[in-house]
Amino acid sequence: MTPRLKEVFAASYELYCNDVSRLSGYQNAWPVEYQNVNFYTVFKPESAAGAGDWRAWLVGIDYVSQQPYLFALIHYQP
């Protein structure tokens, strides 16, 4: 696991389904080419208001023969 993944998954994170609203400034964060693929936003909030140290991973999940597979990992930070 990369340090950037650990930084988010080892912290108290928030989980959102098909929602990028927490990614300030990244309105179209989930690529249009992937619009038929569901995703989770794994969001680590700022440590303090205005700290600018939030992090997020968009985790795309695709199903093949009714089995979930990791489709994409996209990292965002300010």
C-alpha positions in Angstrom: 0.0 0.0 0.0 1.4 3.4 -0.9 2.0 6.1 1.7 -0.8 8.2 0.2 -3.3 5.4 0.5 -2.2 4.7 4.1 -2.6 8.4 5.0 -6.3 8.3 4.2 -7.2 4.7 5.1 -5.3 4.9 8.5 -7.2 8.1 9.5 -10.7 8.7 10.5 -12.2 9.0 7.0 -15.7 9.6 5.6 -17.2 7.4 2.9 -19.5 8.6 0.2 -21.1 6.7 -2.7 -21.1 8.3 -6.2 -20.6 11.7 -4.6 -17.7 14.1 -5.1 -19.2 17.1 -3.3 -16.5 17.1 -0.6 -13.7 17.6 -3.2 -13.6 21.4 -3.2 -12.7 22.7 -6.7 -13.0 19.3 -8.4 -16.6 19.4 -9.8 -16.0 16.7 -12.5 -13.6 14.6 -10.4 -15.1 11.3 -11.7 -14.1 11.0 -15.4 -17.0 11.2 -17.9 -15.6 8.0 -19.5 -16.4 6.2 -16.3 -19.9 7.5 -15.8 -21.4 3.9 -15.8 -19.0 2.8 -13.1 -20.0 3.3 -9.4 -17.4 4.7 -7.0 -16.8 5.5 -3.4 -15.2 8.7 -2.2 -12.9 8.0 0.7 -12.4 11.4 2.3 -10.0 12.4 5.1 -11.2 15.8 6.3 -8.9 18.7 7.2 -7.1 18.4 10.6 -8.3 21.9 11.5 -10.5 24.5 9.7 -8.5 26.1 6.9 -5.6 23.7 7.2 -5.9 22.6 3.6 -4.7 19.1 4.3 -7.7 17.1 3.3 -7.1 14.0 1.1 -9.4 11.9 -1.0 -9.4 8.7 -3.1 -12.1 7.9 -5.6 -12.4 4.1 -5.7 -14.2 2.8 -8.8 -15.8 -0.6 -8.5 -16.9 -2.6 -11.6 -18.8 -5.8 -11.6 -17.9 -8.7 -13.9 -20.2 -11.8 -13.6 -21.7 -10.3 -10.4 -18.2 -10.1 -8.8 -16.9 -6.7 -7.7 -13.5 -5.7 -9.0 -11.4 -2.6 -8.3 -11.7 -0.5 -11.5 -9.9 2.7 -10.7 -8.1 4.6 -7.9 -7.9 8.4 -8.3 -6.1 10.6 -5.7 -7.1 14.2 -4.9 -5.6 16.7 -2.5 -5.4 20.5 -2.5 
